[in-house]
Amino acid sequence: MRKDIHPENYRLVAFKDMSNDDVFLTKSTANTKETLEVDGVEYPLIKMEISRTSHPFYTGKSKLIDTAGRIDKFKTKYAKFKK
């Protein structure tokens, strides 16, 4: 295994799921200028759109988001092939 290829600046970072406001702490080297206070301690903050607490695979709940009627357009377009 090669030496000195791993970063040395690991620190605790707060990751925040923006869809459900869940926050968890883990070590990371990710750079950020934002901070968040958790239990009286200030941590660097990384914002995420989805995490284990909101992803349908882990929660068992799926969301169907129809933007601009795309599903309806698809169904009407291919309805003529339905037998």
Order of alpha helices (4+ residues) and beta strands (2+ residues): beta-beta-beta-beta-alpha-alpha
